[in-house]
Amino acid sequence: MSIKELIKTRWTVESDRITIYPYGWYFVISVILAVLFIGFTIAVYVMEPYSFGTAMSILIPFFLVMIVLFFASGYTHVVFDNNNFKMTKRWMGVVPVVTKSFDQLHGVNVMKQSTGGFNFRIYPRNDKFGKGVAISSYYNKESHPNCVTFTQEVIPLIHRYLDMNSPLPEQKEIITAYQYFTESNGIYTYKQRRLAMVILFIACIALGIHECTPFAYSMYKSNALRIGMLVGPFLFAAVFLNALFMKIVFDTKQRIIEKTSPARWGNLKMPFEYFQNFHMIRKTTNGAYSGTEVHMIFHEPGAKNTKNMMIRQVQNTKKIDRLVEEIKSIMR
């Protein structure tokens, strides 16, 4: 079996049960550890033949335990059982480390890494934008065949299980005062966070100007670094300037959503009727949570692909819920 086959998401679907194996990469790690251990053993034998027996008597049990644990972790799986209405994550296929009833689960969403990769996770209702439980391996792009099949075959079935056992919906607050929008004659304009953009724009311009003076940091560096330090700050300044004047408008009279910017990056104009759903992307930087992006997904009749409009990156779960409820209220 190839490495690609080992690390891809595997699953089985039975009449009332879905079993997902998203941790195949542990098999690969265990093989790498085994190769490193063999190489280390040979090196110790060649360099220190007289102390080989003593050193290995200590290290062999340690390495063997590590290799076995990593290999066994590859059998970790997540089960959605529609007979007892529970999701269970079993470490090494045996030890239940997470158990949630279906009425405690919010749904499947995407966690995106700062490096660009992503995976699918199931989130509980009380922490809808938290860490969640991974139910797929990592993908580099949405068009990956395994990712496409997973989103078509597994995720809809999981949501069907959850919908069958979801609690009664809570009575939503009627929104009269908006935190994220200003209203004028039926037109709702999203409030941009302009202060941060202004500060970043000024900082980039200041750095770019400094690099044009005789006191530049890159004055006596390589040509590539010199060019980068001269051009880079002004390019970033242009990006921040474009973001500063970006507008998102909900026109309730014409029932149109429009996103515009001076550079026309990400411009989009869509009728309310083309709106499909919200897409939340949890982002991490070096393993630390850096915020959740709120996206709106649109689908034009007859189009093969959906279109995506990012609204905002938010840190707090309550703020995310509030933003979504305000948008829903405007579009009613």
N, C-alpha and C positions, 0 to 999 in steps of 0.2 A: 504494500500500500504506500502511495506517495505521500510526501509531507502535506501537499495540498488537500489530499483526502483526509489526513489525520486532523488537520486544524479546522476544517470547515464544519459548520453546524450540521448535526445529524438529528433526526427525529423519527418517531414512530407514532402513527395515528391509529387508534383502535376505536371501537364503537362509542365509548364514553371516557376515553383517556387519551391524553397527549403526553408523550415523554420526549423531552428535548435534551440533547447532549451538546452543550455549548463550550465545553472545556477541553477539547481535543488537543489544544496546544500544550497541555501538561505532558502528553505522551512525548512530544518533541523535546521538551525540556528534560524529561527523564533520560532520553537517549543521549542528549548533549552532555548531561551530567555523567552518564556512564562512560562516554568516550573520554571526557576530561579525567575521570578517575583512573581509567586504564593508562592514559598518558602520564598522569602524575605518578602512578605506581611504577611504571617503567623508569621514569626520571629518577625517582628515589632509589630504585635498585641499582641504577648505573652510577649515581653520584655518591650514595652512602650505602654500599652493600653490607657493611658491618652492623649498621643500625636499622637495616630494612625491616627485620622481624619485629623489633620493638615498636617502630613507628607505625607499621601496618596493623599491628594488633590493636592499636588505638583508633586508627583512622578508618579501617575497613568497616566496622560496625556503624560508625557515623555516616559514611558515604552510602552504605547499603540502605540504611533507614531513610535517608534523604531520597534516594532513587526510587525506592518502593513507594514512599508517600507521594511523590510527584506523579509516578505512573498511575497509582490508584486514584489520584485526584482527577485524572482524565475521564474516569467513569462517573464523576459527579454529574447529576442530572436534575432536571426540574420537571415535576409531574403535575399536570392539571387533570384532576380526577373529578368527572362530572357525576360520579355516583355519591361521593361524600362531600362534593362542592368545596374542595380544598386544593390549594396549590402547595406543593412541598418541594423544597430543595434538599436533596440528599447528597451529602459529601461522601465521595468515594462510592456512591451508589447505595450506601447503607445508613449513614448517620443523618437523621433529619435536623438540619441546622436552621431552616426557615419554614414555618407553616402558617399559611394565611387562608381564611375562608374566602370564597369568591366575593361575598358582600363587603369584604375589607379591601378589595383591590380596585384601583382606579382604571388601569388599562396599560397597554403597551405603548412605549414611546422610545425615542432615540436619545442616546447619550453620545455626544460628539466630542472628540479629543481635539486639543489645540493643534495637533499634528495633522488633522484632517480625517483620521479614521473614525469609525462609529460602530456602535452595536445597539441591539435592541434590548430593552429592559422592561420589567413589569414593575409598576409603582403602586404602593398602597394609597388608600384614600387620605390617610392622615399625614402623608408626606409625598404628595403628588409630584414634586419636583426635587426629591431627595436623591439618594444614591441608587435606590431600587435594587432589583435582582436581575443579573444578566441572564438572558435566555437565548443569546446568540453569540457566536464568535465575532471578532472584529472584521469589518469590511473597509476597503479603501474607496470603493465607489458603489453607488446605488445600482449600477448595471451589472454587478457581479452575479453570475447565474444562480449561485446558491442563495444570495440575498433576495433576488427576484422571486425564486420559488418559495422561500420562507415567507415573504410578505404576502404572497398569493395563497398559500396553502395553510400556513400555521396561524399567523396573526389574526385573520378574520375568524377562524374557528375559536381561538382563545376569547376574543371579544364576544362571540356568540354565547359561549359558556357564561361569561360575566354578565351579559345582558339578561340571560335567563334567570339569574340569581341576584340581580341588583336590587338594592333597597328602594323604597319609595323616594322620589325626588323631593329635596327640600324646597320650601317656599322661598323663592328668590326675592331679594330686596328690590323695590321699585326705585330705580335710579333717577333722581331729579337734579342732583349737583354732581358735575363731572370733575374728576381729579386729573385726568389725562387729556382732556379736550376742552377747547373753547368753542362756544356756539354763537353764530351770527346768522340770523335769517335762514335757519334750516341747514346751515353748512357747519360741520364740526371739523375743526382743525386740530391735529395732534400737537401737543406741547412738546417741542424739542428741548433736550437738555443742552442749551447753547453755551452755558458758562464753561463746561469742560472743553467743548470744541474751540472756544475762543482762546482758552489758556494753552491748549495743545498747538493751535495755529501760531500763536505768538512765539511759543517756545521753538517751534520748527523754523520760523522766519529768523529769529534771533540767532539760532545755531547756524543757519545757512549764511547769514551776513557775516558772522564771526569767521566762518571758514573761508571767506573771501578776503580777509584782512591778513596782514603779515604775521598776526598772532595765532593763526589757525592751528588747531590740534594736529591736522594732517599735513602740515607744511613740509616736513622732511620724511614723510612716510612713502610707501610705494605708490606708483601712479594709479593703480586700481583703487586703493583706499582713498587716495586724494580725490579722484573723480567721484567715488561713492559719497564721500563726505561733502562734496560740493553740490551734487545733484540730489542726493537722498532727502535732505531736509526740505528742499523746495517741493519735491514730489509729495512728501507727506503733508506739507502745508496745503497743497492743492486738494488732497483728499479730505482734510479737516475742513477746509473752506467750503468744499462741495457739501459735506455733511451739515455744515452750519446753516446752509440755505435750503436744505432738503425739506419738502413739505409733504405731509400726508393728509388728505382731505376726504371727508365723507359727506357727499352731497345727498341729503335725504330727499330733495325735490326731484332730482334726476335719477336718484338711486344708483349713484356711481361712486366708486372709490378710486382715488387718483394719487399716485406717488410721483413727485417731480423733483428734479435737482438741476442745477445749472449745467453740469457736465453730462446730464442725461444718463447717468449710471444707475441702473436699476429702476428706471422709469416704468410705470405700469398704470393702466387705466382699465378698470373692470366694473361691470354692473354687479349690484348686490346679488343678483340671481345666479351668478357664476361661482359664488363662494361655496366651497365644499366643507372645510373644517379648519380648525386650528392645529398647528403642529408645533410642539414644544421641543426644543433641542437643548438639552443640558450640556454645558460645556465645562471642560476641566483643563487646567494648565498645570503641567507637572504633577498631576494627580490631585490637585486642589480644585475645588468647585469655584468657578469664575462667573457663574450666572446662567440663566436660562433664556434662550432666545424665543420670542413669541412670533410665530410666522402665521400668515393667512394663506391658505391653499385655494387656488381657483382652477376651474376646468371649463374651457370654452367648448360648446357643443361641436363635436366632430374632430376636436384636436386629440392627438395621440398622447401628449404629455400635459401635466398640470403646470400651472405657473405659481410662483412663490413670491410673497411680499413679506419681508421682515418688518415688524413693527418696532420692537424694542427688546433690549436685553435687560432682564430684571433679576434681582437676587432673591427677593422674599416671596414665599408662596402666596401669602395674602395679597400682595401687590399684583402678582400674576393673575390671580382669580379676579381681582377688581378690574384690571385692564380688559380681560376677556369679557366680563359682564357688561362693561361700558360699551364695548364694541357691539355686542349682541343687542344691547338696548337701543343703540343708534340705528342699527340695521333692521329693527322690527318694522 
